[in-house]
Amino acid sequence: MSNDPADPLVVFTPSGKRGRFPVGTPVLTAARQLGVDLDSVCGGRGICSKCQITPGYGEFSKHGLSAREGALSDWNAVEQRYKDKRGLKQGRRLGCQARVQGDIVIDVPPESQVHRQVVRKEATARTIVMDPATHLRFVEVAEPDMHEPTGDLERLARALREEWQIEEVTAPLPVLARLQGALRKGKWQVTVALHRDHRGGPARILDIWPGFTEERIYGLAVDLGSTTIAAHLCDLRNGEVKASAGVMNPQIRFGEDLMSRVSYAMMNPGGDAEMTQAVREAIDDLARAVAQEAGIEPARIFECVFVCNPVMHHLLLGFDPVELGQAPFALATSSSMSLQARELGLGAINDNAQVYILPCIAGHVGADAAAVALSEEPGKSDDLVLVVDVGTNAELLLGDRRRVLACSSPTGPAFEGAQISAGQRAAPGAIERVEIDPATKIPRFRVIGSDLWSDEEGFAAATAATGITGICGSGIIEAVAEMRMAGLLDASGLIGSAQQTGTPLCVPEGRTHAYVIHDASATGGPRIAVTQGDIRAIQLAKSALYAGARLLMDEMGVDRVDRVVLAGAFGAHISTRHAMVLGMIPDAPLDKVTSAGNAAGTGARIALCNIAARAEIERVVGEITKVETAIEPRFQEHFVAANAIPHATDPFPELARVVALPDVSFNTGGGDAAAGRRRRRRG
């Protein structure tokens, strides 16, 4: 790595790690020096192909660089030989062969990562009344009669009307081309896959089989998030989830947060189309993956339901997202959409598969929030409930039987482990749980991939394969909250010195301090610490979340909520106690703070499995009141007050019943612990 500002800047996504390297440095070497998770088995000889990377070109305002064609060395014979023998996805390079020539953004795809992210968006158990839009229907069709000249399709339509009360049907050309052969092979008995639109109109024949078929048909519920894409493969007969899988959203290489992607589209002609292609290919690959896991052919997937935030919505559909980056944040359309999968370029599933996209609530509150409303039904609650879908862009619903309000809050990627000095995505080896002894100030922790705590016997052996690689979102939240409870962090978010806190684990870090959780640097391993910069990143994220909730409460005219529901994959894995200590959410009894798991994914499954739910959520969305945080002056007031941990003015009485937070202040010139408890006077 170089300190010469004239050397090219290399930024790796999704980790966000960056550094300058001399011209000619192999990408694999740069990745290793930065600690980027890029696999290689053959030692950089171009044999194993584990080090595949995807370079990104264009203007990257978030990263402060412009990546031009030629920023990597030319395609070489080793890469061509590998592509000829085994194939290489369009746009991919081998990290061991590509050399740095200029400023560049490099994405490390999931399959090239040693410690692949654990996409925690499992399907939540839920009872759903089954009435999907797509059914199998067995019918007996009258044979042709010279005295009654009608076509095979017309007689099939008549049979469906008489036997199943389906008044009108249509069929695409490929199905019509197989209709006569299926009828005759089945001796005038056929099974059809029939799709009904909840708005009415003709039913659509998606496929046809001779005779009675034992075939099952499936649907895909997709939660398209800015960081991850999760898909649940459901049996459309009984709603059973046959397989679930998730991948990182490949658009991360264009920007970690939504506005960075809007900016990329603004500054790079064709950038929106580039992001659209990337996400559609990822969804196609994900469909194949869940089908393979379930042991079915992808062609048996006849329906897809998508939920996503507005920017993802536009990029999925091929709409330019630029209008969403500036007031009044106009959507191309906020209505639900029904279309054919082939219109989205989804070629892995059935050729005639249908797609339903839930409606968006407003410019920054999308179909994913609508899905949460469908799943959690705040408008049917007798008590006042706050539903928080925690993510890179948090979305909040507050309501009861009287009315429901909604807003979005730009929390950023810190809760996902990004912008954190030792942060990483949730992957084996990442610290996910932290406890700090308030007396000794010594931490213990758990990592993904092991159920043992770091001070338990067998921990070293259990984590030998994964190592201890960093700290993920749930881990950093617990670490910061535990530091506050142990007296290592004051209410303003300042980390104390070793003298002030009484522990040598608080070490100098420039003009501030850091708290060391794990240090294996003596043996060549990582040092994982919480720095003052990390605290600031978490403060900014949690303040945005809290300020959004307070705005909704102001609009509702209340100072307290009865209960809080944490939704989203991340919300399902954070401790409610630690979230309350941080002040991420308004004060409430801890037993009234619960997790709903992946509520957006659940809402998608409900819409997939029950056609009436589609009409219901379209009605509900029309009744939700949107509060726009971006133009509301009180948002900034609430944001500033929420910077304190847990809060500058709200006493958090419910939290005080169960947690006693130390009254310490480290904003002093003194060095002893007593001085740390005295506030400096302003002269």
N, C-alpha and C positions, 0 to 999 in steps of 0.2 A: 504494500500500500504506500501511496506517495503523499507527501505534504506540499507538493508543488501545485499551486493553484492553476498552473497552465496545463496540467495533465487532465485527461478526460475524467468526467464524473460518471460513475456507474451506480445506478439505483436498481436494487432487486425488489421485486414484488412477489408474493404478498407480504414479505417480512418488513419491507421498508428500509432495509439496511443499505448503506451507501458509503462510497469512498472513492478516492481518486487513485488512478493506476496509470503507470507509464504506457504509452502506445505500444501495442504488441503483446500485452498481458493476456493470456488465455482467460476466457470467462470463468472456466472451472477454477483456475488459480485465484481469481478475484473473489469468487464465492467462498472458497476455503479460507482466505485471509480475513473475510468479513464474518465468518461463522454462519454463512447462509446454508440452509439445508438443501444441498444439491448432491444427488447420489452419483457415485462412480465406482464401478467394480473392477474395471480393467486398468486403472491407473492412468487414464487419460490417453489411451492408445487408439481410441475410436472403434473399439470392438463391442463393448457391452451396450452402448446406446442409453445407458441410465441417466446421462447428464443432459438430456434434451432440454432446450430452453426456447422461449419465444421472445425475440426482440421486439420492442415497440418503438415506432418512429412517429415524429410529429412534435407539437408543442405540449409540454407537460408543465403547466403553470404551478401545479401543486409541488412538483419536485424542483422547480426552478431551472429547468433545462429544456433545450430544444434538441431532439434526436433526429439527425439527418440520415438519409440513405448513405451507406459507406461508413457508418459509425462502427460496424464490425467488418472484419476482413472478409474477402470474397469467399463464396462457396468453394470448397476444395474437393479433391478427388476422394478423400476418405469419406466425406459426407455423401458424395454421389454414389460411392460403392455401397455404403450402408443403405441408402434409399433404394437402390436397384435391387438389393437382396431382400431387405425386410420391410421397406416402406418407411416413409417419414412424413408426418402430417405437414400440410402446406404451411409455410412460415416458420417451421421449427428449424433449429440449428443444433449441432452438438457442441456443448459447452467446452469440451476439451479441444475442439478444432477452431471455433470462432475466437478471434482475438480482438481486443479493444482497439479501436482507431479514433473514436470520438465519444462525446457524451451520449449515453445510451440508457434506456430503461429496459430491464430484462425480467421477464416473468418466468418463474419456476413452476411448471404445471404440477398438479398433485402426484402424477405417476413418477415424477423425477425427484420427489422428496423422500428422504429416508424415513423421516418421522411424519407420516401423512396426517393431516388434520382429522380429528374425530368430529364429523359433522353431526352435532347432537340434535337432530330433529326427528327423533323416533315418533311413530304414530302413537297418540294417546288413546287409551281404551275409551270407547264412546258407544252408547247405544244409539243407532240411527234407524229411523223408519225407512225401510227400503222401498223406493219407487224411483229407480234411475230413469234418465231420459232415454237410455238405450236398453232394449229388451230383446230376448230371443222369442220368436213366435213360430210355432209349428202350425201349418195349414194344409188342408186337402183342397186341391184346385181342380175345378171341372176340366175335363178333357175338351180339346177343340171339337167343334161341330160345324160341318159344312152348312147346316141350316141356320146357324147362329154365328156369323162371321165376326169374331172378336179376337183381339190379340192376347198372347199369353200374359202380358203385364196387366191388361184390363181384367182378365179372369182371376189373376192373383190378387188384384186390388179388391175385387168383389168378394173373394174368399176371406180376406182380412176384415172386410167390413161386416160380413155375416158372422164370422167366428170370433172376432176380437173387437168389434165396434170401432175399427179404424176407418174413418170416413173417407180419407183421401191419402194417396201415397205417391211418391215420386222415386225415381231410381237414377243414379248416375250412369253414364254410358258404359263403364267397365262392368257394372253389375248386369245391365241389360244384355251385354254381350254374352254373359254366361247363363242367362235366365232359361233359355229353351233347353240347353243341355242338362241343367240341374233338374228341371221339371220331368224330363223324360227318364233320366237316370233314377230319379226318386219315385217313378211310377205315379206322377202327379201329386206327390207329397214332398213338401220342402220345409226347411226351417230358414227363417230370415232374421237378420239382425236389423231391428227397426228403431229408428231414432225419432223422438217427438220433441218439438220445441215447446218450451213452457208458455210461449206467447201465443200458441196456436199455429194454424197453417198445416199444410200437408206433412204427414210423416215421411221419413226418408229411409229407403232400404239401403243399408250399408254393405250387406253381404248376403250370400245365399248358399245353402248347402242342400244337396239332394236328400230326401227322406228326413228322418228324425236324427238330430245330431247330439252327441254327448259333449260337444265342444263347450267350453266355458268362454265367456267374453269378459274383458277387463277394462278398467278405466285407470287413469293416472291423475292423481291430485298433486299439483306442483306448487310449492311455495318458492317463488323466485325472489330471493332477497338480494340486497346489495353486496353482501359478503358471501353468502352460501346459497346454493340451490338444493332444495330437498324434494324428493318425489316419493309418493306412496302408491304402490300398485294394488288396486282393490278388485276383488271379484265382484262383478256387477250383479250377481245373483243374490249374495248374502252380505256384501259389504266387507268381507274379511280382508284384512291387509295381508297380502301374500309376500310382499317384500318392500323394504324401504331403503333408500340410499340417498347420499348427498355428496355434492362436490363443491369446491370453491368456485365462486362466480369468476370466470376468466376475465371479466371486465375490470377486475382489481388492477390489472396492469395499466389501465387508463386513468386510474384514480381510486383511492380507497373509499372516499365518500361520494355522495350523489352529486354535489356541486362541482367536484373535481371532474366528474364525467361530463357534466353539462359544459364545463369550461373547455374540456377536450374537444367536444363537438363544435363549440364556438370557434376555436382557434385552429382547427384542422379540417379543411374541406373533406367531406366524406368520412369524417370521424364517427358520426352517428351510425352510418352503414357498417363500418368496421366493428363497432361494438355490438350491433344487432346480429351480425354474422357470428361473432364469437359466442354470444349467449345462446343462439339457436343451435349451434353445433354442440354446445355443452348439454343442452336439454336432450338433443337426439342421442348423444352418448349415454346420458343418464337413463333414458328410456330403455336402451339396449341392456344396460347394467342391471336394472331391476328385473327386466324380463329374464335375463340369464340367471339371476339369483333365484327367481321363482320357478325356473325350469319351463318357461313357456316361450312361444315364438312371439317376437314383438308385434307381428301382424295381427295378433289377437287382442291388441289394445285398440279399442274402438272409440274411446272418448278421453279427452283431457280437460281438466279444470285448472285454471291458473289464478293465483292471487299474487299480487306484487304491489310495490309502492309506485307512485306516479311516474318517476323517471324510468324504473325498470319496465313498467307498463308500456311507455312510449318506445323504449329501445327494443322490447320484444316485438312490438307490432310494426316497427320500422318507421315510427314517427320521430321527427326532429324534436329533441327535448329542450331546445334553447329557450322556448317561452316559459318553461318551468324554472328558469334561472333568474327571472326578473318579474317584478310586480306587473300585473296582477296574477301571475302564476297560472296562466290559462292552459287548460288541458285541451288537446285536440278533440277528445270526447271523454265525458265522464260516465257515459252509459255502459251497461254491460254489453258484451259482444258475443255473438255466436258466429263461428266461421269454421272453415275446413282446415284440418291440420296441414294440408299441403300448401295452404296460403302462407303458413309460417315456415315453410321449408322443412317441416318435420317428416323426414323420409323413413325413419326407422319403424314407425308404427303403421297400422292399416292405412291403405291408400285413401279410404273414404272416411277416416276417423274425424270426429267432430270436436271442436274446441269451444269451451265456454269460459269467458273471463268476467269475473265479478265486477260490479261497478266501482268506480272511485268516488270517494266522498268529496274531495276538493283537491286543489292544486298540489298540496303536500301531504294529503291524507288519502291513501290509496285503497286499492282492492284488498290489500292485506288487512287493513283496519276494518274494512267491511266484513271480511271473513272472521275476524276476531269478534265483531259484533254478532255475527251469526252463531258463533260457537258459544259465547259467554252471555249473550242476551241481556245487556245492562238495562235495556228498556223494559224488561219484565221483572226487574228487581224491586223488592219492597223496601230495601234499605239503599242508601247512597253508596254506590260502588265505583271505585276508580280502577280501570283496567289499563295496565301499562305494558305495551309490547316493546320490550327492551331490545335495542339493536343499534346499528350505526346511525339510523334515523328513527328515533323512538316515536311511537304513535300512542296517543292516550285517548281514552273514552271515559267520560264521567256521566253517570246518570242513574235514574230510577224510573218508575212508571210515569213520572210527570214529563221528563224530557231527557234527551241524551246530547251531550256536547262532545266535540272531538277537536284535537289539535295534533300537530307534529312538533317535535323538538329536535334540533340538530345536535345530538350528543357526540357525534364523531366516533372514530373507531377505537378509542381507548378501552372501552369495555370489552373489546374483542382481543385485547392484548397488544394492539398496535399503538404507536407513539409512547411505548413504555420501554425503558432502557434495556431490560432483560425480557421484554414481552415477546410472546409468540402466540400463534393460534393454538387452539386446544388440540394437542397431539400427544401420543405416548412420550413420557419424559417431562411433560410440563407440570409445574407445581399448580395444583388446583385447589388445595385446602391449606390454610395456615392457622396456627394457634401460637400465641406468645404468652408465656408465663408472666403475669404482672409483677411477681416478686423478683424473679431472676432475670427477666427480660430476654430469656432464651427462646428461640422459635422452634417449632417442630412443624412438619408439613407432610402432605401426601402428594404423590404425582399420579397423573393419568397412566393407567396400566398396572397399578398396584393398589391393594387395599390396606397396605401397612403404612403406619406413620413412620417418619424418619428416625424416631427414637426407639422403634420397636425392633426386636431381634428378627433378623432375616431380611431387613429392608434393603441392605446393600446388594444381597443376592437377587432379590426380587426386581431390582431396578438396574441390574447389571447390563441387560440387553438394551434398554432404552436410554440409560443414563439419566441425568438431571439436566435438562436442556434450557429451561427458561421458566417463565411464569405466564399463565394464560389469564383471561379476563376474570373468571371467578376467583382465581388465586390473588390477583392484585387487589380486588375489592376486599377480600378477607384480610389481606396483609395490612392495608391502610386502616381498616376499621380496628384490627387488633392492635396496631401501633397506637391508635387514639385511646383505646381502652387500657393499654399498658403504660400510658404516660410517656410514650416516646414521641408523640406528636401532639401539638397543642391545637386549640380550637381554630386558629387561623390557618392551620395546615403546615406549620413550621416544624421541622425535625430538630430535636435537641442535640446538643453535643454529648460526648461521652461523659463529661463532668456533670452536665445538667441532668442527664437521664440515669447515670450510674451504671452504664454498660459500655464496654469497649466495642460492642457491635455497631454503635453509632460512630461512623468514621467520617473524617473530613472529605468533602467532595467539592473542590474549588472553594468558593466562599460560603458554601452551605454544607449540609451533612447528608449522609445516606445511612440506611439501616441494612446490615448484611444478614440475609436469610440463609444463604448457603455459599460456602467458599471452597472450591476445589482447585483453585489456581495453582497451588503448590504441586499438584500432580498433573497439571496441564488441562484441568477441567475449567468450567466457567465459574465466575463469581456472580452470584445473583443477589442484587441488592435493590432496595426501594430508594430511589433518589428524590431530591426535592423537585426535580422536573417531572418525575412520575406522579408525585402528589398533585402537582399543578394540573397535569393532564386529567387526572381523575376528578379534581375539583371542578374543572370546566365542564366535563361530561355530566357529572351528577347535578351541577347547578342548572344546566340546561333542562335536564329531566324534571327537577323539582319546580323550576320556574314555569314550565308548561303546565304542570299539575295545578299550581297556584292560580294561573290564569283561568283555568276551567272552574276552579272553586270560586274565584271572584265573580265570574259570569253567573254561576249558580247561586251566589250570595251566601256562601257557607265558609266557615273556618276549619271545619273538620269533615272527614269522610268516615263512613261506618266501617268500610272494609276496603282492602286493596288486593287486586289480583295481578300477579306478575306473569306475563305471557311471553312467549318466544322461547327459542331454544336456550338462549343465554339466561333469561329470567327463570327457567326451570332449574338452573344449576347454581344459582347464587343463594347464599344464606339470607333469609329474610331479616334475621337479627343484625347481620353485618350491613345489609342495605339500609336499615333504619339508623344504625350508628353513623353511617356516612351522611345521612340526610338525603338519600337518593329519592325518597318518596315522603309524602306528608306523614306526620305522626298519626299512628293508629295502634290499637291493641295488637300485639304481636300475633296473637292467635287468630286475628282477623286479616292477617297478611298471608296469602296463599299463592301457590303456583298453579297455573293452568296448563303447563307444558306448552307445546307448540300449537297455540290456539288458532293461529292463521292456517296451519296445515289441517287442523281439525275442521275448521270452517270450509276449507276446500273439499275435504272428504264428504262433508254433509251436502254441499252443493252437487258433488259428483253422484252421490247415492240417492238423492231425493229431489225430484224435479220441482216440487212445490216450494222447497227452500230457496230456489232461485227467484221466484216471484216474491217471496217473503223478504229476502234481503234487498231486493230492488225497492220495495216499499219502505223498508226501514231506513235505508240510506237517504231517501228523499225527505225523511223527517229529522235527521241528525243535523244539529246546528254546528257549523264550523267556526272555530276561533283561530284567527291567523296570528301566530306568534311573531312573524317577521315584521309586522307593522304595528304591533301593540306596544305602546311606550312602557306599560307596566311590566313587560317581560324583563327589561333590563334591571328594573328595581328589584324584582324577585330574584333575578340571576345573581346580582351582587350580594344580596342578603344570604343567599344559599351557598356562597363560597365557603362560609365557615362550616366546621364539622362538629355537630350536625347542621347548625343553623345559627345565624347571628342574632335573630330576634325571636324566633319561635322556640319556646322552652322545651318542646317535645315531652310533655308530661307523661304520656304512655310509655315512652322509652325509658324515662327516669324511674319508672316503677320497677324495671327489671335490670337496668344497667346503670351503674354509677360511674360517670366519666370523670377522670382526674381533672382538677382545676389547675392546669399548668399553663405557663406562657414562656416561650423561649425567645421572645423578641426583646432581649435584654443585652446589656453589655457585660454582665457578670458571667462567671464561669461555673459557679457551684449550683447545686440542685436547688438550694433555697432561693438563690437569685432568680432561678428559672420560674419561680412562682410569683415573683413581683413584677408588675407591669411598669415599664419605663415611663416616667412622667415626661410630659411635653412641656418644655420651658417657654 
